[in-house]
Amino acid sequence: MEQQAKAPPDIKKIAQFLRGGGSGMKIRVGALNGKRLDYFKGKSAIKALLSPAFAKVKGAQKVTSEAEAQTLLQAVNAYAFFLRVQRGGPTGSSSSSPKALQIIPEQQFSPDEYYAWFYEGSQWTTYAGGFLMVAIMLAGVMFPLWPPIMRLGVWYLSIGMLGLIGLFFGIAIVRLIFYIITVIVASPGIWIFPQLFADVGFVESFIPLWEWDLPKKKSKKKKGDKEKKEKSKSSSEKLKDNGGAFIEEVDDSENSRPQSRSARIEEVEDEDA
């Protein structure tokens, strides 16, 4: 746009920072006249200008307060890098579909308003990706014209990749057959490369070399916790468990009377009566 071309360098740097991925702004996708556009909320842009990442941008004006950030964003808005829009309902049947956007004639920056981007930012990555894709396609089409040594190298590379894939499937089949044999001969069976399909690194997939197929040990922690809970039960809980009566164990000691018993039965009134 013509207005963006007339913008001072410091304003352009602010727009480039906000449009780039390092700003940390939350970007949403909306629809304006059937065309998809990225939009954001004013608060998100203010946070981005107050972040440490913007302080490192060379040649840009430093921001120390929200008022300064709002003034700078108003200047960026004046050069139509982004425009104030009104957000409507979803454009599709789903609630997650892009919201309908409409440009508001009165342009001003406010933290609670929404703004749609009309600036694409730096396009060098897009151009580089397009050039690389064209180069790969041309290289594939012109493969018969490659020098013989390059074609031979590609052939060896493809055979090597196919060999590695075949070796992997071969190991998987051999370890399965070996496991079935050992289950019959030496139960519970032996796995070769037990970590082969585990979520580990390439080297760790082949360590250890073999392992018995033993069932995983159950943790004794649950059993211990259960015993602790039984011991820590209060009298009222025991009462409820035993229907109104419980047996309380009493430790024998030297001071206890001979006629005392090591256990006594105590009747307690039912609390619900």
NORZIWO-V919804 format. One record per backbone hydrogen bond with DSSP energy under -0.5 kcal/mol. NH is the residue of the N-H (numbers start at 0). CO is the residue of the C=O. Records with the same first field share a line. If there is no record, write none. Layout:
# NORZIWO-V919804
NH: CO  CO
This chain:
# NORZIWO-V919804
4: 0
5: 1
6: 3
11: 7
12: 8
13: 9
14: 10
15: 11
16: 12
17: 13
18: 14
19: 15
22: 19
23: 20
26: 24
27: 38
29: 27  36
30: 98
31: 34
32: 30
34: 31
36: 29
38: 27
39: 114
41: 112
42: 110
43: 40
44: 40
45: 41
46: 42
47: 43
48: 44
49: 45
50: 47
53: 50
54: 50
55: 51  52
56: 53
59: 56
68: 64
69: 65
70: 66
71: 67
72: 68
73: 69
74: 70
75: 71
76: 72
77: 73
78: 74  75
79: 76
80: 75
82: 115
84: 113
85: 101
87: 99
90: 97
96: 93
98: 28
99: 88
100: 30
101: 85
103: 83
106: 104
107: 105
112: 109
113: 84
114: 39
115: 82
116: 37
117: 80
126: 122
127: 123
128: 124
129: 125
130: 126
131: 127
132: 128
133: 129
134: 130
135: 131
136: 132
137: 133
138: 134
139: 135
140: 136
141: 137
142: 139
144: 141
145: 142
149: 146
150: 146
151: 147
152: 148
153: 149
154: 150
155: 151
156: 152
157: 153
158: 154
159: 155
160: 156
161: 157
162: 158
163: 159
164: 160
165: 161
166: 162
167: 163
168: 164
169: 165
170: 166
171: 167
172: 168
173: 169
174: 170
175: 171
176: 172
177: 173
178: 174
179: 175
180: 176
181: 177
182: 178
183: 179
184: 180
185: 181
188: 185
190: 210
192: 208
195: 192
197: 194
199: 197
204: 200
205: 202
206: 203
210: 190
212: 188
213: 211
223: 219
224: 220
225: 221
226: 222
227: 223
228: 224
229: 225
230: 226
231: 227
232: 229
237: 233
238: 234
239: 235
240: 236
241: 237
242: 239
243: 238
245: 265
247: 245  263
248: 246
249: 261
255: 252
259: 256
263: 247
265: 245  263
266: 264
267: 243
272: 269
